[in-house]
Amino acid sequence: MSRSIRVTKAVAVASLFGAATIVAPAANAAQEPSMTITLGATVTGKTVDVAYKDSGVQYYANDGRKAMSRYGAMAFFVDYGDDSDPDGYDGRPGLTCETTGPTSPFRDSVSSGYSHTYRKAGTYTITATGYYCGEGGLQTVEKTTTVNIAKPAPAPKVSAAAHIEYTVDGLTATLVPSVTGTQHEMKYGRNKHAKYGVPLVYTMSFPEGAEVSGGATKGGIKRATCTKHGSVEFDPVMLSGDPVAVTFPKPGTYEVTLSADVCTSQRIVSKTVTIVVPPTDPTPTDPTPEPTTPTPKPTEPTPTPTTPVPTTPAPTTPVPTTPVPTTPAPTTPVPTTPAPTTPVPTTPAPTTPAPTTPAPTTPVPTTPTTNTTVPTTTTSTTAATTPGTGPKVETDRMGDDTNALSLGVAGLVGAGALGGIVVARRRLQQ
């Protein structure tokens, strides 16, 4: 080991182990050589911090060319009582101690202290050894202190769990991953007790064909390792602060997995969720009632064909036009039937026309055009009843002709034609 020294009134001695402060003597006066060591130790867990100081008076040291005063001890070391290497400073190489002559004071102080970590619990004796130039040459002084390294408390129990919360909108699911619980501290670089509330590594896996956007689907702390010390709570926002949007190719059932490497005994925690994506457009089910509502519409047109049926009565409307009820005009002549009594035909031969009474049956075919002519026949019956006066007329010379006339009139009335009356009159006139 080496240490650089600057000789001034106040010299700071730097080394790998700390800094020593040396104060130059006030004068070159002969004093009895001696050395005093102060040693302190502070224990934290398995680690001890040692504070070392020394002071005294010693003879000059000779480098082979000349004797010179030294402002620090020839050497000092701190042994921790185990098999580890000691800490300290060694300025002896290349120097020898004077045994007589002038003396000079010296002092060393390791301000930053020495630190050491024991591998296991137990009681250890720390020994500080100082070297100076005294009577008879190089002399040593020791100082000891005892430290007790207790068994470490059992590592706190830690456990972690992975979670995925999600919502579905159409073909897109919004995922919120998180890890909850606790884990041990991490060792990251020089920090042996890094309290990170995130997994060492985490990743999310998605089905083939899914499009992922937003959020962090993987991450962690690179070059960190787990310890078995302490307990750190996971920060759920570290993973869930930015949700992940996943768009699936079509409706169906899909699986998404979150896997995390954490500082617990189980190390790997994971969570798989099954996401059901319903049909993207539920409206197809809604319109189906709409077709049912229009179905009445087809039934509405069906009545329209029936409406033409009422148009068929249109031909019946001519019935009012056929008011061949003008045929009632022949009924009016029925009262005029007494008029034939004036043309008194003497020829009874017209009785032969009586067989022509079937002729009224021939007009019946014409009557089918309207059933209204039937009532006219009833009037003809009345006309037939008028011949009931026949017995009275039979006393006349025109009785037979009158019968023939009334028969003819009845036939003509049944036929609904005035022409028949004219023919009958002509015959009577003949």
C-alpha positions as CSV (number, residue, x, y, z in Angstrom):
1,M,0.0,0.0,0.0
2,S,1.1,3.5,-0.6
3,R,0.4,6.9,0.8
4,S,1.5,10.3,-0.4
5,I,2.8,12.8,2.2
6,R,3.3,16.5,2.0
7,V,5.4,18.0,4.8
8,T,3.9,21.3,6.0
9,K,2.6,22.7,9.2
10,A,-0.5,20.7,8.6
11,V,-0.2,17.7,6.3
12,A,-3.1,15.6,5.0
13,V,-2.1,12.1,4.4
14,A,-4.2,10.3,1.8
15,S,-4.4,6.6,1.4
16,L,-6.7,3.9,0.2
17,F,-8.0,3.6,3.7
18,G,-8.6,7.2,4.7
19,A,-6.8,10.4,5.5
20,A,-4.3,11.1,8.3
21,T,-3.7,14.5,9.6
22,I,0.0,15.2,10.7
23,V,1.1,18.3,12.6
24,A,4.8,19.4,12.5
25,P,6.6,19.7,15.8
26,A,7.2,23.1,17.3
27,A,10.9,22.5,17.7
28,N,13.6,19.8,17.6
29,A,13.7,19.0,21.2
30,A,14.7,15.6,22.7
31,Q,11.6,13.9,24.1
32,E,11.0,10.4,25.3
33,P,9.6,8.3,22.4
34,S,6.0,7.0,22.8
35,M,2.8,6.3,21.0
36,T,-0.9,6.3,21.9
37,I,-3.8,4.7,19.9
38,T,-7.5,5.5,20.0
39,L,-9.8,2.9,18.5
40,G,-13.6,2.9,18.1
41,A,-16.1,0.5,16.5
42,T,-19.7,0.8,15.5
43,V,-21.7,-2.3,14.4
44,T,-24.7,-2.2,12.0
45,G,-26.0,-5.7,11.2
46,K,-22.9,-7.6,10.1
47,T,-20.9,-4.5,9.3
48,V,-18.5,-2.7,11.6
49,D,-17.1,0.9,11.1
50,V,-13.8,1.5,12.8
51,A,-12.4,4.9,13.8
52,Y,-8.6,5.0,14.2
53,K,-6.3,7.7,15.7
54,D,-2.7,7.7,17.0
55,S,-0.2,10.3,18.3
56,G,3.2,10.3,20.0
57,V,6.9,11.2,19.8
58,Q,9.6,9.3,17.9
59,Y,13.2,9.4,16.7
60,Y,14.1,10.4,13.2
61,A,14.0,7.9,10.4
62,N,16.9,7.4,8.0
63,D,16.5,6.7,4.3
64,G,20.2,5.8,3.9
65,R,21.3,9.3,3.0
66,K,20.2,11.3,6.0
67,A,18.0,11.3,9.1
68,M,14.7,13.1,8.9
69,S,11.8,13.7,11.1
70,R,8.4,12.1,10.4
71,Y,5.1,13.6,11.0
72,G,3.2,10.3,11.1
73,A,3.7,6.9,12.6
74,M,6.0,4.5,10.8
75,A,2.9,2.3,10.2
76,F,-0.5,1.3,11.6
77,F,-2.9,-1.6,10.8
78,V,-6.4,-2.6,11.9
79,D,-7.2,-6.3,12.1
80,Y,-10.9,-7.3,12.3
81,G,-10.4,-10.6,14.1
82,D,-11.4,-12.9,11.2
83,D,-9.4,-14.2,8.3
84,S,-9.8,-11.1,6.3
85,D,-6.9,-8.8,5.3
86,P,-6.3,-5.9,7.7
87,D,-6.6,-2.2,6.7
88,G,-3.9,0.4,7.5
89,Y,-0.8,2.2,6.3
90,D,2.8,1.0,6.0
91,G,5.6,3.6,5.7
92,R,8.5,1.4,6.8
93,P,9.9,0.2,3.5
94,G,13.2,2.0,2.7
95,L,13.5,3.5,6.1
96,T,15.3,2.6,9.3
97,C,14.8,4.2,12.7
98,E,17.5,6.2,14.6
99,T,17.9,5.1,18.1
100,T,19.3,8.3,19.5
101,G,19.3,11.9,18.8
102,P,16.5,14.3,18.2
103,T,12.8,13.4,18.3
104,S,9.7,14.7,16.6
105,P,6.0,14.4,17.4
106,F,3.6,12.6,15.1
107,R,-0.2,12.0,14.7
108,D,-2.5,10.1,12.4
109,S,-6.3,10.2,12.0
110,V,-8.3,8.2,9.6
111,S,-11.3,10.6,9.3
112,S,-13.4,8.4,7.0
113,G,-12.9,5.3,9.1
114,Y,-12.5,1.7,8.0
115,S,-15.5,-0.5,7.3
116,H,-15.7,-4.3,7.3
117,T,-18.6,-6.8,6.9
118,Y,-18.4,-10.1,8.6
119,R,-19.7,-13.2,6.8
120,K,-21.3,-14.7,9.9
121,A,-22.5,-13.9,13.3
122,G,-20.1,-14.0,16.3
123,T,-17.9,-12.1,18.7
124,Y,-14.8,-10.6,17.2
125,T,-11.8,-8.7,18.6
126,I,-10.5,-5.8,16.5
127,T,-6.9,-5.0,17.0
128,A,-5.1,-1.8,16.0
129,T,-1.3,-2.0,15.8
130,G,0.9,1.2,15.5
131,Y,4.7,1.4,14.7
132,Y,7.1,4.2,15.7
133,C,10.8,4.8,16.1
134,G,11.5,4.4,19.8
135,E,14.2,3.1,22.1
136,G,16.1,0.3,20.4
137,G,14.5,0.9,17.0
138,L,11.1,0.2,15.6
139,Q,8.5,-0.2,18.4
140,T,4.8,-1.3,18.4
141,V,1.7,-0.4,20.3
142,E,-1.6,-2.3,20.2
143,K,-5.2,-1.3,21.0
144,T,-8.1,-3.7,20.9
145,T,-11.9,-3.6,21.0
146,T,-14.6,-6.3,20.9
147,V,-17.6,-6.3,18.7
148,N,-20.6,-8.7,18.7
149,I,-22.2,-9.6,15.4
150,A,-25.6,-10.9,16.1
151,K,-27.5,-13.4,13.9
152,P,-29.5,-11.6,11.4
153,A,-33.2,-11.5,11.8
154,P,-34.9,-13.9,9.4
155,A,-35.7,-12.3,6.1
156,P,-39.2,-10.9,6.1
157,K,-41.8,-12.9,4.3
158,V,-42.6,-11.4,1.0
159,S,-45.1,-12.5,-1.6
160,A,-46.4,-11.0,-4.9
161,A,-49.3,-11.5,-7.3
162,A,-49.9,-10.5,-10.9
163,H,-53.2,-8.9,-12.0
164,I,-54.8,-7.8,-15.3
165,E,-58.0,-5.7,-15.3
166,Y,-59.7,-5.0,-18.6
167,T,-62.7,-3.6,-20.3
168,V,-64.0,-4.4,-23.8
169,D,-65.4,-2.0,-26.4
170,G,-66.2,-3.5,-29.8
171,L,-63.1,-5.4,-30.9
172,T,-60.7,-3.4,-28.6
173,A,-59.9,-4.4,-25.0
174,T,-58.2,-1.9,-22.6
175,L,-55.8,-3.7,-20.2
176,V,-54.4,-2.5,-16.9
177,P,-51.6,-4.8,-15.7
178,S,-50.2,-4.7,-12.2
179,V,-48.1,-6.5,-9.6
180,T,-49.1,-6.2,-6.0
181,G,-47.6,-7.4,-2.7
182,T,-44.0,-7.2,-1.5
183,Q,-40.5,-8.3,-2.5
184,H,-36.9,-8.2,-1.2
185,E,-34.5,-5.4,-1.8
186,M,-32.3,-5.4,-4.9
187,K,-28.6,-5.0,-5.5
188,Y,-28.2,-2.4,-8.2
189,G,-24.6,-1.3,-8.9
190,R,-23.1,-0.1,-5.7
191,N,-26.4,0.1,-4.0
192,K,-26.8,-3.1,-2.0
193,H,-30.2,-2.2,-0.6
194,A,-32.1,-0.7,-3.6
195,K,-35.7,-0.4,-2.7
196,Y,-37.4,-0.8,-6.1
197,G,-41.1,-1.5,-6.1
198,V,-41.1,-3.0,-9.6
199,P,-40.3,-6.5,-10.9
200,L,-36.8,-7.4,-12.2
201,V,-38.5,-8.2,-15.6
202,Y,-42.1,-8.3,-16.8
203,T,-43.7,-9.1,-20.1
204,M,-47.2,-9.5,-21.6
205,S,-48.1,-11.9,-24.3
206,F,-51.0,-11.6,-26.7
207,P,-52.8,-13.9,-29.2
208,E,-51.7,-14.0,-32.8
209,G,-53.3,-11.3,-35.0
210,A,-53.9,-8.9,-32.1
211,E,-52.8,-5.3,-32.6
212,V,-51.3,-3.7,-29.4
213,S,-50.9,0.0,-28.9
214,G,-50.1,2.2,-25.9
215,G,-48.8,1.2,-22.5
216,A,-45.7,-0.8,-21.6
217,T,-46.0,-4.5,-22.4
218,K,-42.5,-5.3,-21.1
219,G,-39.8,-3.8,-18.9
220,G,-37.9,-4.1,-15.7
221,I,-34.5,-3.1,-14.1
222,K,-31.5,-4.1,-16.1
223,R,-28.5,-5.4,-14.3
224,A,-30.2,-5.6,-11.0
225,T,-30.2,-8.7,-8.8
226,C,-32.3,-9.9,-5.9
227,T,-31.2,-10.0,-2.2
228,K,-32.8,-11.7,0.7
229,H,-33.0,-8.5,2.8
230,G,-35.8,-6.1,3.5
231,S,-39.3,-5.9,2.3
232,V,-40.4,-3.5,-0.4
233,E,-44.0,-2.9,-1.5
234,F,-44.8,-2.9,-5.2
235,D,-45.8,0.3,-6.8
236,P,-48.9,-0.6,-8.8
237,V,-48.7,2.6,-10.9
238,M,-45.3,1.5,-12.3
239,L,-47.1,-1.0,-14.6
240,S,-50.7,0.3,-14.8
241,G,-50.0,4.0,-15.3
242,D,-50.4,3.7,-19.0
243,P,-53.1,1.1,-20.0
244,V,-52.5,-1.2,-23.0
245,A,-55.0,-1.2,-25.9
246,V,-55.4,-4.5,-27.7
247,T,-57.5,-4.8,-30.9
248,F,-58.5,-8.3,-31.8
249,P,-59.2,-9.4,-35.4
250,K,-62.7,-10.6,-34.9
251,P,-65.2,-11.5,-32.2
252,G,-64.2,-14.6,-30.1
253,T,-62.4,-15.7,-27.0
254,Y,-58.8,-14.7,-26.4
255,E,-56.1,-15.1,-23.7
256,V,-53.7,-12.5,-22.5
257,T,-50.9,-13.3,-20.0
258,L,-48.8,-11.1,-17.7
259,S,-45.6,-12.7,-16.4
260,A,-43.2,-11.0,-13.9
261,D,-39.8,-12.0,-12.3
262,V,-39.9,-10.7,-8.7
263,C,-37.6,-10.9,-5.7
264,T,-39.5,-13.5,-3.8
265,S,-39.0,-17.2,-3.1
266,Q,-41.3,-18.1,-6.0
267,R,-39.5,-15.6,-8.3
268,I,-42.0,-15.9,-11.2
269,V,-45.7,-14.7,-10.9
270,S,-48.1,-14.7,-13.7
271,K,-51.8,-14.0,-14.6
272,T,-53.8,-15.1,-17.6
273,V,-57.2,-13.6,-18.4
274,T,-59.7,-14.9,-20.9
275,I,-61.3,-12.0,-22.8
276,V,-64.6,-12.6,-24.6
277,V,-65.1,-10.2,-27.5
278,P,-68.9,-10.2,-28.5
279,P,-70.1,-9.6,-32.0
280,T,-69.1,-6.1,-33.0
281,D,-72.5,-4.9,-34.2
282,P,-75.4,-6.0,-32.0
283,T,-77.8,-4.0,-34.2
284,P,-78.4,-7.0,-36.5
285,T,-80.5,-8.4,-33.7
286,D,-82.3,-5.1,-33.3
287,P,-83.4,-4.7,-36.9
288,T,-85.0,-8.1,-36.8
289,P,-87.9,-6.7,-35.0
290,E,-88.1,-4.0,-37.7
291,P,-88.8,-6.6,-40.4
292,T,-91.6,-7.9,-38.2
293,T,-93.1,-4.5,-38.0
294,P,-93.2,-4.2,-41.8
295,T,-94.8,-7.5,-42.1
296,P,-98.2,-5.9,-41.4
297,K,-97.4,-3.8,-44.4
298,P,-97.6,-6.8,-46.7
299,T,-100.9,-7.6,-45.1
300,E,-102.1,-4.1,-46.0
301,P,-101.6,-4.6,-49.7
302,T,-103.5,-7.8,-49.6
303,P,-106.7,-6.0,-48.7
304,T,-106.1,-3.7,-51.7
305,P,-106.7,-6.7,-54.0
306,T,-110.0,-7.1,-52.1
307,T,-110.8,-3.5,-52.7
308,P,-111.1,-4.1,-56.4
309,V,-113.8,-6.6,-55.5
310,P,-115.9,-3.6,-54.4
311,T,-115.2,-2.3,-57.9
312,T,-117.0,-5.4,-59.3
313,P,-120.1,-4.0,-57.7
314,A,-119.5,-1.1,-60.1
315,P,-121.2,-3.3,-62.7
316,T,-124.1,-3.5,-60.3
317,T,-124.2,0.2,-60.2
318,P,-125.6,0.1,-63.7
319,V,-128.6,-1.5,-62.0
320,P,-129.7,1.9,-61.1
321,T,-129.0,2.8,-64.8
322,T,-130.9,-0.3,-66.0
323,P,-133.8,1.4,-64.2
324,V,-135.4,-0.5,-66.9
325,P,-137.6,0.4,-64.0
326,T,-138.8,2.3,-67.0
327,T,-140.6,-1.0,-67.3
328,P,-142.8,0.4,-64.6
329,A,-143.9,2.5,-67.4
330,P,-145.7,-0.6,-68.7
331,T,-147.2,-0.9,-65.3
332,T,-148.6,2.5,-65.8
333,P,-150.4,1.2,-68.8
334,V,-151.8,-1.4,-66.6
335,P,-154.3,1.1,-65.3
336,T,-154.8,1.9,-69.0
337,T,-155.8,-1.7,-69.6
338,P,-159.4,-0.6,-69.1
339,A,-158.8,1.4,-72.3
340,P,-158.8,-1.9,-74.3
341,T,-162.4,-2.2,-73.3
342,T,-163.2,0.6,-75.6
343,P,-161.8,-1.2,-78.7
344,V,-164.3,-3.9,-78.3
345,P,-163.0,-6.6,-80.8
346,T,-165.8,-9.0,-81.6
347,T,-163.7,-11.8,-82.7
348,P,-163.5,-14.4,-79.9
349,A,-160.7,-16.0,-82.0
350,P,-158.2,-14.1,-80.0
351,T,-158.9,-16.7,-77.4
352,T,-156.5,-18.8,-79.3
353,P,-153.9,-16.3,-78.4
354,A,-154.5,-17.4,-74.9
355,P,-152.0,-20.1,-75.5
356,T,-149.7,-17.3,-76.3
357,T,-149.7,-16.7,-72.7
358,P,-146.5,-18.7,-72.6
359,A,-145.1,-15.8,-74.5
360,P,-144.8,-14.0,-71.2
361,T,-142.4,-16.7,-70.2
362,T,-140.2,-15.8,-73.1
363,P,-139.8,-12.3,-71.7
364,V,-138.7,-13.9,-68.5
365,P,-135.3,-14.6,-69.9
366,T,-135.0,-10.9,-70.4
367,T,-136.1,-10.3,-66.8
368,P,-132.9,-12.0,-65.4
369,T,-131.1,-8.8,-66.1
370,T,-132.8,-7.6,-63.1
371,N,-134.8,-9.3,-60.5
372,T,-136.8,-6.1,-60.2
373,T,-139.0,-7.2,-63.1
374,V,-140.4,-9.9,-61.0
375,P,-142.4,-7.4,-59.0
376,T,-143.8,-6.3,-62.3
377,T,-145.2,-9.8,-62.8
378,T,-147.0,-9.4,-59.5
379,T,-148.6,-6.4,-61.0
380,S,-149.5,-8.6,-64.0
381,T,-151.3,-10.9,-61.5
382,T,-153.3,-7.9,-60.5
383,A,-154.0,-7.4,-64.2
384,A,-155.1,-11.0,-64.3
385,T,-157.4,-10.4,-61.5
386,T,-159.0,-7.5,-63.4
387,P,-160.1,-10.0,-66.0
388,G,-162.0,-11.4,-63.1
389,T,-164.6,-9.0,-64.4
390,G,-164.6,-11.3,-67.4
391,P,-167.9,-13.0,-66.5
392,K,-169.4,-9.6,-66.7
393,V,-167.8,-8.9,-70.0
394,E,-168.8,-12.3,-71.4
395,T,-172.4,-10.9,-71.8
396,D,-170.9,-8.5,-74.2
397,R,-170.2,-9.2,-77.7
398,M,-166.6,-8.4,-77.1
399,G,-166.1,-10.7,-74.2
400,D,-163.7,-13.1,-75.8
401,D,-161.8,-10.3,-77.4
402,T,-161.5,-8.6,-74.1
403,N,-160.1,-11.8,-72.6
404,A,-157.6,-12.0,-75.4
405,L,-156.8,-8.4,-74.9
406,S,-156.2,-8.8,-71.2
407,L,-154.1,-11.9,-71.8
408,G,-152.1,-10.0,-74.4
409,V,-151.7,-7.1,-72.1
410,A,-150.6,-9.4,-69.3
411,G,-148.1,-11.0,-71.6
412,L,-146.8,-7.7,-72.8
413,V,-146.5,-6.4,-69.3
414,G,-144.6,-9.6,-68.4
415,A,-142.3,-8.9,-71.3
416,G,-142.0,-5.3,-70.3
417,A,-142.5,-4.0,-73.9
418,L,-145.1,-1.6,-75.1
419,G,-145.0,-3.0,-78.6
420,G,-147.1,-5.9,-77.5
421,I,-150.0,-3.6,-76.6
422,V,-149.9,-2.0,-80.1
423,V,-150.1,-5.4,-81.8
424,A,-153.0,-6.4,-79.6
425,R,-154.9,-3.3,-80.5
426,R,-154.3,-3.8,-84.2
427,R,-155.6,-7.3,-83.9
428,L,-158.7,-6.1,-82.2
429,Q,-159.3,-3.5,-84.8
430,Q,-159.1,-6.1,-87.4
